[in-house]
Amino acid sequence: MILEMKVPSPGESIKEVEIATWLVKDGDYVEKDQAIAEVDSDKATLELPAEMSGVITLKAEEGDTVAVGAVVCLIDTDAAKPAGGAAPAAEAPKAEAPKAEAPKAEAPKAEAPKAAPAATSYAAGTPSPAARKILDEKNIAPATVSGTGKGGRITKDDAVNAVPSMGTPTGGSRGTERTKLSMLRRKVAERLVSAKNETAMLTTFNEVNMTPINQIRNEYKDAFKAKHGGLGLGFMSFFTKAVTRALELYPDVNSMMDGDYKIAYDFADISIAVSEPKGLMVPVVRNAELLTFRGIEAEIKRLALRARDGQITVDDMTGGTFTITNGGVFGSMLSTPIINPPQSGILGMHNIIERPIAVNGKVEIHPMMYVALSYDHRIIDGRESVGFLVAVKEALENPVELLMNGDAKRALEL
C-alpha cells in the first residue's frame, strides 16, 4: 500500500510550512514514528514523524514552501525492510550522482561565447521592469550587472542574485555565501519591523542593586537545589515575580490594543525570550502570578530544554501578555528591547557589573544591573511605564518583604 504523508497543521493560524531539512534520503527504509524531516513554520521548527514503516519517496525539496495538508512524501508500506548491509550498498550509486551531473555544471561555460555578441545588442545591460525595481531597492547600478537574458538583457533572476560592489580587492579572502532565511527567521524579522513601524514605542531605564538577591541566592541556592531535585535558583524567578507584582499595580502594562479597544488581562502570562540557533523563540509561562519560585524555575527550565532540543510547540509560544528578555547572558550592558506584538511591554535585563554607588552618604561598590522597559505609548502613559519599572526595581532590591512575604525559606519551599 502507498501511504501519502501530508503536512499536519502545527496550529490554527498556520497555513503553510517550509521543508527545512530532510533527515532521510529518497528510497530509504523508515520506521514508524521515525523523524523524517524538520519543517519550519512562522513560529517554530517541528519534526515530521513517519506515519508507517516502509520505503520513502520524497515529493518536495528542501527549501520548498508547502501548504498544510499537502503531500510531501510517499511511503510504500509493502516494501520489505532491507538487510543490515543492503542500505549502504544501495546508496553508493546515489553518492556518485553529483559526479554524473558534473558535465551539466559546465553548461554555462559552453554558452559563454554566445554572450559575446550580446554586447552590441541594444538590449545589453537593460534591466526588465521587475529587475529594475529590485536593483533600485538594492541600490545597485544596472551597469555593474551582467545580463543573461536575450541580447544581454538583465532578468529578474540576475537582479535577485546581484550583490553590491564591495570595492577594489586588496588581497586576502573575499568569499561570500548567499543562504535563504528560514521561515521562522523571516517571520521574526517581519514582526520586529512591524513593531517598530506600527507602535509608538518608547524605552525607559532604571538600575537595580542586585546585592539583596545575590545574598538570598548565596544563602539558599544549595538547599534549594537539594530540596527540589537539582533545580537551580536563578535570577529569572525573582524577575518574573517582580514583574507579576508590578503588573498588578499597573494593569495598563498588561494590556493590548485591538483596533479602537483596549484588552486588559487579569492574569500574567510571561513570555521568556530564548535565543536558539534557528532563531528567537518566546515560550510562555502561563499564569506566572500563581507560581512559586520553584514553579517558575521548573517551568522555565522545561521550556528552555524543549526549545534547545527542537521539541517546542506552537502552543508553547502562543499568547503571552508581557515579555522578559535577558541580553545580559551575552554581555549586554544596556539595550532598547523591541516589543513582542501584540503585547504592549517588554522588560530587558542586562549584565551585572560591580560599580560604586552612593549608599547613605557613603560610596560603596555593589553589583548593579541596568533594566529597560520598552512600551507602546499609544496605550501606556509615562506615569504607568515609569511607575512599573520603579515597582520592579523596588521588589528586586527588597525581595524578602515584597516578593517573599517576609519569609525567604517558606517562599523557597525549604
Secondary structure, DSSP 8 states (H G I E B T S, - for coil): -EEEEE---SSTT--EEEEEEESS-TT-EE-TT-EEEEEE-SS-EEEEE-SS-EEEEE-S-TT-EEETT-EEEEEETTS----TTHHHHHHHHHHTHHHHTHHHHTHHHHHHHHHGGGGGSTTTT-B-HHHHHHHHHHT--GGGS---SGGG-B-HHHHHH---------SS----------HHHHHHHHHHHHHHHHS-EEEEEEEEE-HHHHHHHHHHHHHHHHHTTT----HHHHHHHHHHHHHHH-GGGGEEEETTEEEE-SS--EEE-EEETTEEE--EETTGGG--HHHHHHHHHHHHHHHHTT---TGGGS--SEEEEEGGGGT-S-------TT-SEEEEE--EEEEEEEETTEEEEEEEEEEEEEEETTT--HHHHHHHHHHHHHHHHSHHHHHSTT-HHHHTT-
